[in-house]
């Protein structure tokens, strides 16, 4: 099966042809030239192998995390080629492909250099299956390393690109470090999905925008402690037409995301479930939902699109539903948080939620404990 692979998520991009699980030939795309070089280099690869575009049986594209502009260009080109050639399109999280191709088992954490002295990362568990345990991270190295200690006594295996060189001392990772060749990992996981006859919808496939672009982050920086809430963001009831966008945020935020079908079913439970979205410039960027159970509200969902986090949007949504629940005559609100989700715990504790119980093995897919929080409204 001859496929083309596209990965322009890093400073240096790559486009390659692969067959039988092996990269046949590749071209490196130099920094800041993706928009003008990507298509000509793909054409050069085909000519080099004396192939026609019609001989391609699939397109595999990296969804990131990585360069904001590069991801947009790569995904747009992949979608256009898949549409014109009428062949399957496979969008792959780079970290999913790294973990899939790694020889390590147990807890794995792929790391990728980002910008502003931060790294992209995520924690996975790999045994018979592969499961992401955390949201996608955009944090300084020291914070990710601190999070990894929460898995103790289990050892965390860190994965980095074979070309990576971090500013951080790599001896911090030396006992459990594996170097991955990104294009080989992308091909391996993409072929695996193609062999399962999977493909992604051309109209809905989007990159993993885990962090704002570098220039955007610089503009967003504020004085310590100042909250930046987007002006013009609207909170309204969730509609079924929002589900596709909500599902995308869900996939980026949780290890075991709800399906579109679950959200649709939830919206049908009138007077029991209450879901709201935050809309900005005609796009859903966050959502929240709770169940009304007798005189209690139970918070079931709260997530913000990664590129819009750290701007006070989660706080704004939580305050909104607390007021809604109070207006319905509800006295208390409860929720569960994964034991390893320290950021969420700190967030709710800022709103005076109290930890009242631990449910051992609550999250069946990972065996992780849940912390139960309670608050009087």
HELIX and SHEET records of a PDB file:
HELIX    1   1 UNK A   34  UNK A   48  1                                  15    
HELIX    2   2 UNK A   53  UNK A   55  5                                   3    
HELIX    3   3 UNK A   68  UNK A   85  1                                  18    
HELIX    4   4 UNK A   94  UNK A  101  1                                   8    
HELIX    5   5 UNK A  141  UNK A  148  1                                   8    
HELIX    6   6 UNK A  149  UNK A  151  5                                   3    
HELIX    7   7 UNK A  170  UNK A  172  5                                   3    
HELIX    8   8 UNK A  174  UNK A  176  5                                   3    
HELIX    9   9 UNK A  182  UNK A  195  1                                  14    
HELIX   10  10 UNK A  214  UNK A  220  1                                   7    
HELIX   11  11 UNK A  240  UNK A  242  5                                   3    
HELIX   12  12 UNK A  243  UNK A  253  1                                  11    
HELIX   13  13 UNK A  260  UNK A  267  1                                   8    
HELIX   14  14 UNK A  306  UNK A  308  5                                   3    
HELIX   15  15 UNK A  313  UNK A  327  1                                  15    
HELIX   16  16 UNK A  342  UNK A  350  1                                   9    
SHEET    1   A 5 UNK A  22  UNK A  29  0                                        
SHEET    2   A 5 UNK A  13  UNK A  19 -1                                        
SHEET    3   A 5 UNK A   2  UNK A   7 -1                                        
SHEET    4   A 5 UNK A  58  UNK A  64  1                                        
SHEET    5   A 5 UNK A  88  UNK A  93  1                                        
SHEET    1   B 5 UNK A 130  UNK A 132  0                                        
SHEET    2   B 5 UNK A 119  UNK A 126 -1                                        
SHEET    3   B 5 UNK A 106  UNK A 113 -1                                        
SHEET    4   B 5 UNK A 156  UNK A 161  1                                        
SHEET    5   B 5 UNK A 177  UNK A 180  1                                        
SHEET    1   C 3 UNK A 130  UNK A 132  0                                        
SHEET    2   C 3 UNK A 119  UNK A 126 -1                                        
SHEET    3   C 3 UNK A 137  UNK A 139 -1                                        
SHEET    1   D 7 UNK A 234  UNK A 237  0                                        
SHEET    2   D 7 UNK A 273  UNK A 280 -1                                        
SHEET    3   D 7 UNK A 283  UNK A 293 -1                                        
SHEET    4   D 7 UNK A 296  UNK A 304 -1                                        
SHEET    5   D 7 UNK A 332  UNK A 338  1                                        
SHEET    6   D 7 UNK A 368  UNK A 376 -1                                        
SHEET    7   D 7 UNK A 354  UNK A 363 -1                                        
END                                                                             
